[in-house]
Amino acid sequence: MSDSAAAPVSRGLRRFGRRYPAVGRAAVGVLCAVASPFSLPPRGPGLAVAAASAVVVWNLVYLGALLPDGRSCRLYRAVCAVDVVLVCGLCLAKPVLVDPGQQIASLGWVSPIASFTVVAVQFQLGIPAAAAATAAVCAAFVAGAAMSPGLTVWDGVFAGGGGWMVVEAVLARLLWVLLQRAGREADRLMRARFDAERTAATAAARRSAQRAHWATLHDTSASTLLMIGLGTVRGTEAWLPGQVRRDIRLLGGVRDGPPDAEGAEAALEPALHEVARAARVRVELDCPADLTAPAAVVRALAGAAAEALENVARHAGAEDARVHARRDGESAGIEVVVADDGVGFDPTAVGAHRFGLALSVHDRMDAAGGYAVVESASGRGTVVRLRWPR
């Protein structure tokens, strides 16, 4: 990542430092030039109007050169240097452009242009160049006052405003330094936040992959080995070889069925029929043949239903279960209900370590954009509702 891409606030401040002074400087220059005939020019309004017209033209050129983005630094510095030179010339011409009495009162039209220039260069240029530009403008301003009839250098420094320009320049530079420092701090905080979000997202993805791996182990080899260890499987069952082959495929990352096409729909009835056929309890299946959903949703519903039926076989003490699927009329989604009349249990007493409910059922539905609801009580059987709102 480039420095500019990693520091958006600082980049925005640099852009502000270029555009704001350019617009302000041009606006002040044009407005002051319009007021030039009212400054009682000693040589008459003709010369003042000519100088003011030149100022207007230059400020339009100045604005057009600095306002657009993408200007080279060399061009930018060159335009600022020309502007400082022209303002110095304007300050030296004060004896023929502004009445000495107005200079003493800081009412001449040249004074605001010079004042805004020394402020603008603090945002536009580096410290050495800005200091040199400020010194040149202030010196020319004081010299212009000193050359006016009846005025001295001290009049230009104190009464005329030359000394105050130095204060303005220092305050403007201080403001710009503080803004840049705040921008760098904001960029640092943003980078820290983005790094934290990226770390959290990586950790979440790692946990998700880990939970998916645990769910696969739970649904395959762990379940099969547990049945063998408990003695509920003798090894002669007709379904066992197929179950072992399926476990091996899933542990190797091979999913049953062809890859999904983007946006492909799949029928739910064949998937539930296969789940019912492989279940270790008798299953009464009721599913419309035309019930379809995205392939990933069908797999999630079928996988969660299979785990619910496996829980019936392990824990319910029942030999029969019912699986009913229907289209939700309100949301156009799908609900699959797995019910049994077994011993039941208290859902609030199921710990987080019970992977069957936590991973194989709830996490499967969460990943597909759905959810699972378990309804049970001791002695009243269990109902697992798998819902996917479209």
C-alpha positions in Angstrom: 0.0 0.0 0.0 1.4 3.4 -1.0 1.9 6.2 1.6 -0.9 8.3 0.1 -3.3 5.4 0.2 -2.3 4.6 3.8 -2.7 8.3 4.9 -6.0 9.6 3.5 -6.4 12.4 6.1 -2.9 13.7 5.5 -3.5 13.5 1.8 -6.7 15.4 2.1 -5.0 18.1 4.2 -2.3 18.6 1.6 -5.0 19.0 -1.0 -6.7 21.5 1.3 -3.4 23.4 1.8 -3.1 23.8 -2.0 -6.7 24.7 -2.9 -7.8 26.9 0.0 -5.0 29.5 -0.3 -5.3 29.6 -4.0 -9.0 30.4 -3.9 -8.7 32.8 -1.0 -5.7 34.6 -2.5 -7.4 35.1 -5.9 -10.6 36.3 -4.3 -8.9 38.8 -2.1 -6.7 40.0 -5.0 -9.7 40.6 -7.2 -11.9 42.3 -4.6 -9.0 44.6 -3.5 -8.2 45.5 -7.1 -11.9 46.6 -7.6 -11.4 49.0 -4.6 -8.2 50.5 -5.9 -9.8 53.8 -7.3 -11.1 54.5 -3.8 -7.6 54.5 -2.3 -7.0 58.2 -3.4 -4.0 57.2 -5.6 -1.4 60.1 -5.6 -0.9 59.8 -9.4 -4.5 59.7 -10.2 -7.0 56.8 -10.8 -5.6 56.0 -14.3 -2.4 54.3 -13.0 -4.3 52.6 -10.2 -6.9 51.1 -12.5 -4.1 49.8 -14.8 -2.3 48.2 -11.9 -5.6 46.8 -10.6 -6.4 45.3 -14.0 -3.0 43.6 -14.1 -3.7 42.2 -10.6 -7.1 40.8 -11.7 -5.6 39.1 -14.7 -2.7 37.6 -12.7 -5.1 36.3 -10.0 -7.2 34.5 -12.6 -4.0 33.0 -14.1 -2.8 32.1 -10.6 -6.1 30.4 -9.7 -6.2 28.5 -13.0 -2.7 27.2 -12.4 -3.1 26.1 -8.8 -6.7 25.0 -8.4 -6.8 21.8 -10.5 -5.4 18.6 -9.0 -2.4 16.8 -10.5 -0.2 19.8 -11.0 3.5 19.1 -10.6 5.4 20.4 -7.6 7.8 22.3 -9.8 4.9 24.2 -11.5 3.2 24.8 -8.1 6.4 26.3 -6.6 7.1 28.3 -9.7 3.6 29.9 -9.7 3.9 30.7 -5.9 7.3 32.3 -6.5 6.0 34.5 -9.3 3.1 35.5 -7.1 5.4 36.5 -4.3 7.6 38.6 -6.7 4.5 40.4 -8.1 3.1 41.1 -4.7 6.5 42.5 -3.7 6.4 44.8 -6.7 2.9 45.9 -5.8 4.1 46.7 -2.3 7.0 48.8 -3.7 4.5 50.7 -5.9 2.4 51.8 -3.0 3.8 55.4 -3.2 2.0 55.9 -6.5 -1.0 53.7 -5.8 -2.2 54.4 -2.2 -2.5 57.7 -0.3 -0.1 57.9 2.6 -2.9 58.7 5.0 -4.7 55.4 4.1 -1.4 53.5 4.4 -1.1 54.7 8.0 -4.6 53.5 8.7 -4.0 50.2 6.9 -6.9 51.0 4.5 -5.1 50.7 1.2 -6.0 48.0 -1.2 -2.4 46.6 -1.4 -2.3 45.8 2.3 -4.9 43.0 2.3 -3.2 41.4 -0.7 0.1 41.4 1.0 -1.3 40.1 4.3 -3.2 37.2 2.7 -0.1 36.3 0.6 2.1 35.8 3.7 -0.6 33.6 5.2 -1.2 31.6 2.1 2.5 30.7 1.6 2.5 29.0 5.0 0.1 26.4 3.6 1.6 26.2 0.2 5.4 26.0 0.8 7.8 24.4 3.1 9.2 26.3 6.1 12.4 27.7 4.5 10.6 28.8 1.3 7.7 30.2 3.3 10.0 32.1 5.6 11.9 33.6 2.7 8.6 34.6 0.9 7.3 36.2 4.2 10.5 38.2 4.7 10.5 39.4 1.1 6.8 40.6 1.2 7.2 42.2 4.6 10.4 44.0 3.6 8.8 45.3 0.3 5.7 46.4 2.2 7.8 48.4 4.7 10.0 49.8 2.0 7.0 50.9 0.0 5.7 52.8 3.0 9.0 54.4 3.7 9.2 55.7 0.1 5.7 57.4 0.5 5.7 61.1 1.2 5.7 61.8 5.0 6.2 58.2 6.1 9.1 56.4 7.6 10.2 52.8 8.0 8.7 52.7 11.5 5.4 53.9 10.1 5.4 50.9 7.7 6.4 48.5 10.5 4.0 49.6 13.2 1.2 51.9 11.9 1.1 50.5 8.4 0.8 46.8 9.4 4.2 45.4 8.3 5.0 44.1 11.7 1.5 42.5 12.1 2.1 40.5 8.9 5.0 38.7 10.6 2.6 37.7 13.4 0.0 36.5 10.9 2.6 34.4 9.2 3.8 32.8 12.4 0.2 32.0 13.5 -0.7 30.6 10.1 2.4 28.4 10.1 1.6 27.2 13.7 -1.9 26.4 12.6 -0.7 24.4 9.6 1.8 22.5 11.7 -1.0 21.5 14.2 -3.3 20.5 11.4 -0.7 18.3 9.8 0.2 16.7 13.2 -3.5 16.0 13.8 -3.8 14.5 10.4 -0.9 12.1 11.0 -2.4 11.1 14.3 -5.8 10.5 12.6 -4.1 8.4 10.0 -2.3 6.4 12.7 -5.6 5.7 14.5 -7.3 4.7 11.3 -4.4 2.3 10.4 -4.6 0.8 13.9 -8.3 0.4 13.6 -8.0 -1.2 10.1 -5.3 -3.5 11.4 -7.5 -4.6 14.3 -10.4 -5.2 12.0 -8.3 -7.2 9.7 -6.9 -9.3 12.6 -10.4 -9.9 13.9 -11.7 -10.9 10.5 -8.7 -13.3 10.1 -9.4 -14.8 13.5 -13.1 -15.1 12.7 -12.3 -16.8 9.4 -9.9 -19.2 11.2 -12.5 -20.0 13.9 -15.1 -20.5 11.2 -12.9 -22.9 9.3 -12.0 -24.7 12.5 -15.7 -25.1 13.5 -16.5 -26.4 10.0 -13.7 -28.9 10.4 -15.0 -30.0 13.8 -18.5 -30.3 12.4 -17.2 -32.5 9.5 -15.3 -34.7 12.0 -18.4 -34.9 14.2 -20.7 -35.8 11.3 -18.3 -38.4 9.9 -15.5 -40.4 11.5 -16.2 -39.3 15.1 -19.9 -40.4 14.9 -19.1 -43.7 13.2 -16.2 -44.5 15.6 -18.5 -43.6 18.6 -21.2 -46.0 17.4 -18.6 -48.8 17.0 -17.1 -48.0 20.5 -20.5 -48.1 22.1 -21.2 -51.5 20.5 -24.3 -50.2 18.7 -22.6 -51.1 15.4 -21.4 -54.7 15.0 -19.6 -54.2 11.7 -22.0 -56.4 9.7 -24.6 -53.7 8.9 -25.3 -53.2 5.2 -25.1 -49.4 5.4 -21.7 -49.3 7.1 -19.4 -49.6 4.0 -21.3 -46.8 2.3 -21.1 -44.7 5.5 -17.3 -45.3 5.7 -16.8 -44.3 2.1 -18.8 -41.2 2.6 -16.8 -40.3 5.7 -13.5 -40.7 3.8 -14.8 -38.5 0.9 -15.9 -35.7 3.2 -12.7 -35.8 5.3 -10.8 -35.5 2.1 -12.8 -32.3 1.2 -14.9 -34.0 -1.5 -18.5 -33.0 -1.4 -21.2 -35.2 -2.7 -22.7 -34.1 -6.0 -21.5 -31.8 -8.8 -20.2 -28.3 -8.2 -22.9 -25.6 -7.9 -23.4 -23.3 -10.7 -23.8 -19.7 -9.6 -27.4 -19.1 -8.4 -28.2 -22.8 -9.1 -31.4 -24.1 -7.5 -31.7 -27.7 -6.2 -34.6 -29.9 -5.2 -34.9 -30.5 -1.5 -36.9 -33.8 -1.7 -34.0 -36.0 -3.1 -31.6 -34.7 -0.5 -34.0 -35.4 2.4 -34.9 -38.8 0.9 -31.2 -39.7 1.0 -31.0 -38.5 4.6 -34.0 -40.6 5.6 -32.6 -43.6 3.8 -29.3 -43.4 5.7 -30.8 -42.6 9.1 -30.6 -45.2 11.8 -34.2 -44.8 12.7 -37.3 -45.2 10.6 -38.3 -41.9 9.0 -41.6 -40.8 7.8 -40.8 -38.2 5.1 -43.2 -35.6 3.8 -41.6 -33.2 1.3 -43.2 -31.7 -1.9 -41.3 -32.7 -5.0 -41.3 -29.1 -6.3 -39.7 -27.6 -3.2 -36.4 -26.0 -4.3 -33.8 -23.7 -2.9 -30.1 -22.7 -3.6 -27.9 -25.7 -3.6 -25.9 -24.5 -0.5 -29.2 -24.1 1.4 -30.4 -27.6 0.4 -27.1 -29.0 1.7 -27.4 -27.1 5.0 -31.0 -28.2 5.5 -30.2 -31.8 4.7 -27.0 -31.9 6.8 -28.8 -30.4 9.8 -31.7 -32.8 9.4 -29.3 -35.7 9.2 -27.7 -34.6 12.5 -31.1 -34.1 14.1 -32.0 -37.7 13.1 -28.7 -39.0 14.4 -29.5 -37.4 17.8 -32.8 -39.2 17.7 -30.9 -42.5 17.2 -28.4 -41.7 20.0 -30.4 -40.0 22.7 -34.2 -40.1 22.1 -34.8 -43.8 22.8 -37.2 -43.8 19.8 -37.2 -45.9 16.7 -39.3 -43.6 14.6 -39.0 -40.0 13.5 -40.9 -37.6 11.2 -39.4 -35.2 8.7 -41.8 -32.6 7.3 -40.8 -29.9 4.8 -42.9 -27.0 3.6 -42.7 -23.6 1.9 -43.3 -20.7 4.3 -46.1 -18.7 2.8 -45.1 -15.4 4.4 -41.3 -15.3 3.7 -41.3 -17.8 0.7 -38.6 -19.6 2.6 -38.4 -23.2 3.7 -39.1 -24.9 7.0 -37.9 -28.5 7.7 -39.3 -30.1 10.9 -37.7 -33.1 12.5 -39.8 -34.6 15.3 -39.7 -37.7 17.5 -41.7 -39.0 20.5 -38.7 -40.0 22.5 -37.6 -39.1 26.0 -36.9 -35.5 25.3 -34.5 -33.2 27.1 -34.0 -29.7 28.5 -32.5 -27.5 25.7 -31.2 -25.0 28.2 -29.1 -27.7 29.9 -27.2 -28.5 26.7 -23.6 -27.3 27.0 -21.5 -25.6 24.4 -19.4 -28.7 24.1 -22.3 -30.6 22.4 -21.1 -30.3 18.9 -24.2 -32.0 17.4 -26.5 -29.1 18.2 -23.9 -26.3 18.3 -22.0 -27.1 15.1 -23.9 -29.6 12.9 -27.3 -28.0 13.4 -27.1 -24.4 14.4 -23.9 -23.5 12.6 -25.0 -25.1 9.4 -28.2 -23.0 9.3 -26.3 -19.9 10.3 -23.9 -20.3 7.5 -26.8 -20.7 5.0 -28.6 -17.6 6.3 -31.1 -19.5 8.3 -31.6 -20.6 11.9 -32.6 -23.6 14.0 -35.1 -23.8 16.8 -35.1 -26.8 19.2 -38.3 -27.5 21.2 -38.2 -30.3 23.8 -39.0 -31.2 27.3 -38.4 -34.3 29.4 -40.8 -37.1 28.4 -42.4 -35.1 25.6 -40.1 -35.8 22.6 -38.2 -33.3 20.6 -39.0 -31.0 17.6 -36.1 -29.4 15.6 -37.3 -26.6 13.3 -34.9 -25.7 10.5 -35.9 -22.4 8.9 -34.5 -20.6 5.9 -36.2 -17.3 5.1 -35.7 -16.4 1.4 
